[in-house]
Amino acid sequence: YPLRIAGDDRSAIIEFVNTPELLGREYRFIASITFDRHGNIIRWADYWDGRASKSNVPYGALGPYPEDFRNKVGTASPVIRRVSTDLHAALTSGDAAAAAALFSPDAVLEDLALHTRIVGKIQIGRYLERALPILPYGPGAALGHISGGKLGGGYEWIADATADNPLKRGITKLELDSQRRITRLTTTYDAYKLGEERYEDLFLAAAEDPAQD
Protein backbone atom coordinates (compact mmCIF):
# COMPACT_ATOMS: atom_id res chain seq x y z
CA TYR A 1 0.00 0.00 0.00
CA PRO A 2 1.22 3.55 -0.72
CA LEU A 3 2.36 5.94 2.00
CA ARG A 4 3.50 9.17 0.33
CA ILE A 5 3.45 10.23 -3.32
CA ALA A 6 5.39 13.12 -4.87
CA GLY A 7 4.93 13.88 -8.56
CA ASP A 8 2.26 14.15 -11.20
CA ASP A 9 0.69 12.13 -14.03
CA ARG A 10 3.95 12.13 -16.00
CA SER A 11 6.30 10.78 -13.34
CA ALA A 12 6.36 10.33 -9.58
CA ILE A 13 8.26 8.93 -6.63
CA ILE A 14 6.22 6.78 -4.27
CA GLU A 15 6.88 5.37 -0.82
CA PHE A 16 5.03 2.10 -0.32
CA VAL A 17 5.01 -1.02 1.82
CA ASN A 18 4.89 -4.72 1.02
CA THR A 19 3.77 -6.64 4.09
CA PRO A 20 5.13 -9.93 5.49
CA GLU A 21 1.91 -11.57 4.32
CA LEU A 22 2.94 -10.74 0.74
CA LEU A 23 6.71 -11.23 0.68
CA GLY A 24 7.50 -13.01 3.94
CA ARG A 25 9.16 -9.90 5.38
CA GLU A 26 8.21 -6.24 5.55
CA TYR A 27 9.76 -4.21 2.75
CA ARG A 28 9.49 -0.42 2.70
CA PHE A 29 10.19 0.77 -0.81
CA ILE A 30 10.77 4.05 -2.56
CA ALA A 31 9.99 3.70 -6.26
CA SER A 32 10.57 5.96 -9.25
CA ILE A 33 7.81 5.59 -11.85
CA THR A 34 7.68 7.21 -15.29
CA PHE A 35 4.62 7.33 -17.58
CA ASP A 36 4.17 7.98 -21.28
CA ARG A 37 1.57 10.44 -22.61
CA HIS A 38 -1.07 7.69 -22.52
CA GLY A 39 -0.52 6.97 -18.82
CA ASN A 40 1.32 3.71 -19.44
CA ILE A 41 4.30 2.92 -17.21
CA ILE A 42 7.51 2.94 -19.24
CA ARG A 43 10.00 2.81 -16.37
CA TRP A 44 9.80 1.56 -12.76
CA ALA A 45 12.73 1.28 -10.35
CA ASP A 46 12.38 0.09 -6.73
CA TYR A 47 14.80 0.81 -3.90
CA TRP A 48 14.80 -0.62 -0.37
CA ASP A 49 17.09 -1.13 2.61
CA GLY A 50 18.06 -4.76 3.13
CA ARG A 51 19.06 -4.16 6.77
CA ALA A 52 15.60 -2.89 7.69
CA SER A 53 14.06 -5.89 5.95
CA LYS A 54 16.58 -8.33 7.43
CA SER A 55 17.18 -9.50 3.88
CA ASN A 56 20.73 -9.37 2.57
CA VAL A 57 20.22 -9.98 -1.14
CA PRO A 58 23.49 -10.28 -3.12
CA TYR A 59 23.69 -8.38 -6.39
CA GLY A 60 22.50 -10.54 -9.25
CA ALA A 61 20.33 -12.77 -7.06
CA LEU A 62 17.16 -11.19 -8.47
CA GLY A 63 18.65 -10.48 -11.87
CA PRO A 64 19.78 -10.39 -14.45
CA TYR A 65 19.70 -6.62 -14.16
CA PRO A 66 19.53 -4.47 -17.29
CA GLU A 67 22.70 -2.90 -18.59
CA ASP A 68 20.76 0.31 -19.22
CA PHE A 69 18.41 1.56 -16.50
CA ARG A 70 17.01 4.11 -18.99
CA ASN A 71 18.20 7.00 -16.85
CA LYS A 72 17.73 9.40 -19.76
CA VAL A 73 14.01 8.67 -20.15
CA GLY A 74 12.67 11.92 -18.77
CA THR A 75 9.20 13.34 -18.21
CA ALA A 76 9.99 15.22 -14.99
CA SER A 77 8.94 18.85 -14.64
CA PRO A 78 11.54 21.64 -15.00
CA VAL A 79 10.98 22.55 -11.33
CA ILE A 80 11.96 19.19 -9.86
CA ARG A 81 14.79 18.90 -12.35
CA ARG A 82 16.25 22.18 -11.17
CA VAL A 83 15.90 21.42 -7.46
CA SER A 84 17.28 17.89 -7.88
CA THR A 85 20.29 19.00 -9.91
CA ASP A 86 21.02 21.90 -7.54
CA LEU A 87 20.86 19.64 -4.50
CA HIS A 88 22.93 16.91 -6.13
CA ALA A 89 25.56 19.47 -7.19
CA ALA A 90 25.81 20.86 -3.65
CA LEU A 91 26.01 17.43 -2.04
CA THR A 92 28.59 16.02 -4.44
CA SER A 93 30.76 19.12 -4.18
CA GLY A 94 30.78 18.74 -0.40
CA ASP A 95 29.04 22.11 0.12
CA ALA A 96 26.78 21.51 3.12
CA ALA A 97 25.79 25.18 3.38
CA ALA A 98 24.63 25.32 -0.24
CA ALA A 99 22.64 22.12 0.22
CA ALA A 100 21.01 23.36 3.44
CA ALA A 101 20.03 26.61 1.73
CA LEU A 102 17.64 24.64 -0.50
CA PHE A 103 15.51 23.55 2.50
CA SER A 104 12.59 25.32 4.16
CA PRO A 105 13.05 26.42 7.81
CA ASP A 106 11.12 23.45 9.24
CA ALA A 107 12.21 20.84 6.73
CA VAL A 108 12.76 17.18 7.56
CA LEU A 109 15.61 14.99 6.34
CA GLU A 110 15.02 11.24 6.67
CA ASP A 111 17.57 8.57 5.89
CA LEU A 112 15.60 5.33 6.06
CA ALA A 113 18.72 3.18 5.72
CA LEU A 114 20.33 4.84 8.75
CA HIS A 115 17.08 5.22 10.75
CA THR A 116 17.94 8.91 10.98
CA ARG A 117 15.53 11.86 11.08
CA ILE A 118 16.85 15.44 11.21
CA VAL A 119 14.36 18.28 11.72
CA GLY A 120 14.95 21.92 10.78
CA LYS A 121 17.11 23.65 8.20
CA ILE A 122 19.76 24.65 10.74
CA GLN A 123 20.14 21.13 12.12
CA ILE A 124 20.14 19.68 8.58
CA GLY A 125 23.05 21.96 7.74
CA ARG A 126 24.99 20.82 10.80
CA TYR A 127 24.24 17.18 10.03
CA LEU A 128 25.48 17.52 6.47
CA GLU A 129 28.68 19.17 7.67
CA ARG A 130 29.38 16.08 9.75
CA ALA A 131 28.07 13.34 7.49
CA LEU A 132 28.46 14.60 3.92
CA PRO A 133 32.04 13.39 3.37
CA ILE A 134 30.95 9.78 3.91
CA LEU A 135 27.31 9.78 2.75
CA PRO A 136 26.84 7.52 -0.29
CA TYR A 137 24.95 10.27 -2.12
CA GLY A 138 27.66 12.83 -1.38
CA PRO A 139 31.04 13.41 -3.07
CA GLY A 140 31.72 10.96 -5.87
CA ALA A 141 28.06 10.12 -6.54
CA ALA A 142 26.55 10.56 -9.98
CA LEU A 143 23.07 11.72 -10.94
CA GLY A 144 20.85 8.98 -12.31
CA HIS A 145 17.18 9.55 -13.16
CA ILE A 146 14.87 12.42 -12.14
CA SER A 147 11.12 12.03 -11.63
CA GLY A 148 8.29 14.24 -10.43
CA GLY A 149 6.31 17.44 -10.77
CA LYS A 150 6.42 21.00 -9.50
CA LEU A 151 5.56 20.03 -5.90
CA GLY A 152 7.92 17.11 -5.57
CA GLY A 153 9.58 14.01 -6.90
CA GLY A 154 13.28 13.36 -6.64
CA TYR A 155 16.20 11.57 -8.16
CA GLU A 156 18.08 8.30 -8.28
CA TRP A 157 21.80 8.47 -7.68
CA ILE A 158 24.74 6.23 -8.49
CA ALA A 159 27.21 5.71 -5.66
CA ASP A 160 30.89 6.48 -6.03
CA ALA A 161 32.34 3.55 -7.95
CA THR A 162 35.72 4.04 -6.22
CA ALA A 163 34.30 3.73 -2.70
CA ASP A 164 35.30 0.70 -0.67
CA ASN A 165 31.84 -0.93 -0.66
CA PRO A 166 29.56 -2.65 -3.18
CA LEU A 167 26.70 -0.13 -2.91
CA LYS A 168 25.68 0.88 -6.41
CA ARG A 169 22.47 2.95 -6.42
CA GLY A 170 20.00 4.75 -4.19
CA ILE A 171 17.09 7.18 -4.38
CA THR A 172 16.21 10.53 -2.80
CA LYS A 173 12.59 11.68 -2.63
CA LEU A 174 11.87 15.40 -2.35
CA GLU A 175 8.72 17.27 -1.35
CA LEU A 176 8.57 21.00 -2.18
CA ASP A 177 6.60 24.03 -1.06
CA SER A 178 5.23 26.76 -3.32
CA GLN A 179 8.59 28.56 -3.19
CA ARG A 180 10.42 25.48 -4.49
CA ARG A 181 12.09 24.86 -1.15
CA ILE A 182 12.56 21.30 0.07
CA THR A 183 10.17 20.55 2.93
CA ARG A 184 10.97 16.86 3.20
CA LEU A 185 13.86 14.74 1.94
CA THR A 186 13.60 10.97 2.25
CA THR A 187 16.38 8.74 1.00
CA THR A 188 17.05 5.02 1.02
CA TYR A 189 19.56 2.49 -0.25
CA ASP A 190 20.76 -0.97 0.75
CA ALA A 191 22.76 -0.34 3.93
CA TYR A 192 23.99 -3.95 3.87
CA LYS A 193 26.19 -2.87 0.96
CA LEU A 194 27.91 -0.09 2.94
CA GLY A 195 30.00 -2.32 5.15
CA GLU A 196 29.95 -2.34 8.94
CA GLU A 197 32.55 0.34 9.59
CA ARG A 198 31.06 2.92 7.28
CA TYR A 199 27.55 2.16 8.49
CA GLU A 200 28.61 2.76 12.08
CA ASP A 201 30.43 5.99 11.15
CA LEU A 202 27.31 7.31 9.43
CA PHE A 203 25.11 6.28 12.33
CA LEU A 204 27.34 8.20 14.75
CA ALA A 205 27.38 11.26 12.47
CA ALA A 206 23.70 11.80 13.25
CA ALA A 207 24.59 12.65 16.87
CA GLU A 208 25.20 16.30 17.75
CA ASP A 209 28.59 17.14 19.26
CA PRO A 210 27.91 18.96 22.56
CA ALA A 211 31.42 20.43 22.46
CA GLN A 212 30.51 22.51 19.41
CA ASP A 213 28.43 25.68 19.68
N, C-alpha and C positions, 0 to 999 in steps of 0.2 A: 504494500500500500504506500502511496506517496505521502511525504511529510511537508516538503517545501519545494516550490517551483519558481524559477526565475527565468524569464524569457518571453517569447511570443509564439505566434503560429508559424514562424519560420525556423526557429531553433530555440532550444531551452536547455537548462541544466536542472536536474531533478534529484532531490534526495528521496530515497525510498527504502523500504525494509522488506526483506524476505524472511519469513518466520521459520523457526525450527520445524514446524509442521510441514513446510514446503521443501526445505533443503537439508534438514537434519541439524542445522545450526542457525543462529541468527546472523544474517548478513545485512549490514547497513551500507547501502550503495550511494554513490553520487554518479549520475549518468549524464553524458552529453548526447543530445539527440538533435539531429538536423532533418528538416523536412524539405521536400520539393514544393513547387507552386501548387500542386494538387493535394498537399497534405500527406503525402506518402513519406515514410521514413526512409532516408537514403544513407544515414549514418547513425550508429548507436555505439557508444563506448562506455563500459561500466568500470568503476574504480571502487575498491573496498580495502579495508585494513585487515590483513590476515590475523594479526595479533588479537584484535578485538573479537574476531570470529573463532579464535582458537583453531585456525585452519591454515597451516603453512603449506601453500601450494607451490611447488617448484615451477619455474618458468618452463613452458612447453607441455606441462601436464594436461592442460585444457586446450592445447593447440591442435593443429598448427596455427600459429598466429599469422596474420597477413604481413607481407613485407611492407605494404603501403597502408597506413592507417587513414588515408585520405584526409590528411591534415589541411589541405588547401581547399577542400570543399567548404565554401563559406556562404552562409546566408545571415550572418549576425549583423545587427544594426551598427551604424557608425559610432553610436554612443558607447556601446559595450566594447567595441573594438578599441576605441581610444583609451578608455579607462583600463582595459586589460593590458594593452601594450605599454601604457605609462607605468602601471604598477609593476609589470614584469621587468621593465627597464630599470626602475629604481631598485628592485630587489636584487637583480642580477649584477648591478653595479655596486652593490653593498651600501647603498645610500638609504639608511633607515629613516632619516628625516624627510627625504623626498617621498618615500613610501607612506609614512605616517600622515603627510600633508594631504593625501588623497582620501582620508577617512573623515567621517562626520565626528563631532565632539563625543557622542555617546555610542560610537561604533563598537561592534563585537568582532573579535578574531577568534575563530575556533579551529583548532587542529585536532581532528577526530583521531588521527593515528597516535598522537601524543596525549590524548585526553586532556587537552589544554584549552582554557577559555580565558581570553584577556578582554577586559571591558574598558572602553574609553580610549580616545585618540592619544592622550598623553602616555598612558600605560602601554598602549600598542607600540608607540615609538620607542619606549624604554626596552620593551621585550625584543623588538627587532634589533636594537643595538647589541643586545646580548646574544641573540640566537642566530641572526642572519648569516654570519660566516659559516655556520654548519647546517643551516636548513637546506633540505634537498631541492627546494624551489628558489634558492638564493643564487649566489655567484656560481657560474658554470652551467646553470640550467638553460634550456632552450625553449622557445615558445612553440607549442604544438598547434592546437585547434581552438578557435574562439567560437562561442555560441551565445545567443541571447538577444534581448531587446533593449529598449532604452531605460528600463527600470531594473535590469539585472541579467545575469547570465554567468559568464566566466570563461576560463580557459584551461586547457590541458597543457601540461608542461613535461619536458623531457629532462630527466636528471642528468647531472654532469657525468659524462661517460668516463672521465678520468678518476672519479671518486672511488674510494676503496670499499665499495659495496655493490651488490647486484641490482639495486633499485633502478628501474628504467623510466617509469612514467608516474604521473599523479595528476590531480585535478584541483582547481581552485574555483569555488562558486562565489559570486559577488552579487550582493543586493545593493541597489542605489536609491538615493533620494532624488527629489526633483532638481537638485542642484548638481547632480552627477557625482555626488560624494558617496563613498562606500559606507554603508550602514552595517553591513554584515559580511564577513569573509569566512567561508568554511572550506577547509581543505582536507583531503585525505589521500593516502597512498599506502602501500603495503609495508608497514613498519618492520615486518619480519626481514625484509630485504635491506634494512639499514645496518644491521650488525649490532651486537649488544652494547659495545662501547659508545658508539655514536648515539644510539637510542637513549642511553643513560645521560649522556652529555646534553642532549636536547631536552630531556625531561627536567634536568636541573636548571636549564636556562630559563625555564618559566618562573622560577622563584626570584623574587625581588632581593637585592642585596641591601640589607639594612645599613651597611657602612657607607652607602652612597646617598647623597642628598640631591 
